[in-house]
Amino acid sequence: MDNDLPNIGQEIRRLRKWRNLTLEQLAGQSGLSKGYLSKIENGNATLDKRTTMKAIADALRVSLADLVGDHFLTEQSDGEVMASVPDIRLALLSTGLDSAGEAPQRTMLDLSAETQRVAELRQLCRDMEVGRALPGLITDLHFTATADGANKADALRSIVQATHTATLFLKSLGAVDLAWVAADRGHQAAVILDDPLYVAASEFARSQALIGLGAYQRADRLAMHAAELLRPTTEADFEIYGTSVITTAFTAQLRGDDPEEAIREAQAAAARTSGTNAFWMNFSRTNVNQWRMSIALEADDPVKAAEVAKEIRLSDIPAKSRQVAFLIDHARALHALRGHDAEVVKLLRRADKLGPTRTRNNVWAREMVSELLLRARRDAGGADLRTLADRMGLLSSL
């Protein structure tokens, strides 16, 4: 079986040689061991947390996007979904909130309904439809927001939601730089709107884009700012507040601080909500537990992540996109514990069935499959693993 493993290890080796660094020099500058880096470059170990990736990227003097961005996409990636990225880029760069554009092609009523429809489609992992809809939606909303008329406020509210959808959609495809552009545009709309709830929601989108870019300290500041803006009284307030607080728990862990106080605060906020899915964030007790899994994985505690996973039923996660994230994080925990290869493959295949585009483009999923595949070469691997690897474009031939 010939293998072609376009993984992060190969990219690290390429960038290291481009920087004319030895493994020993990269180890010294990243704070990681030479042996561990050698294993990563050779595909014998996986990069299993964001802080390790960031340390390597910083040592190589490249961005996190350069290391793990959309250049790993293969012919197995959904071509039409990926083809939407340039169209979304053009829509964002061709519009603005500082000057009037053309006349919108749709009424505000239609645009509001379309904004909610596209947000739901993203959570259903219907990525092709999301990619098709976002460029025209972003364009028409900007035309409406900058026109003289009674629809400006409604258009600005929809821009906050539409760019939030675009941010998470683009981030899932590895287009993290463009995700920031979308998130920042939503923030501009929220500031003009001058509504604390919408500003807080836009800060969440910006923090997610910054996490994808490795700018953890600023992501933490923006998430804290979002929480400080709100004095929760309504369901929506508590959901945006709780989402912002649990984000600060995650960024605290990324920055090496204790996340527990923020986790407890988020749990308290979740107890005050019934799950109205404000801004399509799905904040709830189950959502907090999903964040706890991610935090435990960043803390190098796969045992705790696996324990938290047992508290979560897939049926309690309403959004298919979040189900995919849970399955991948559960697989990460079991993969780190070793001895659970069959279950890891089962979880990843289930994620691939629910959300194929985002699973195949997920850096953690690709790393796990690459490493499992390399180890499985000794015994030709299992059919499920080889099928999954092929769907991800990690096999040149079978």
Disulfide bonds with the S-S distance in Angstrom:
none
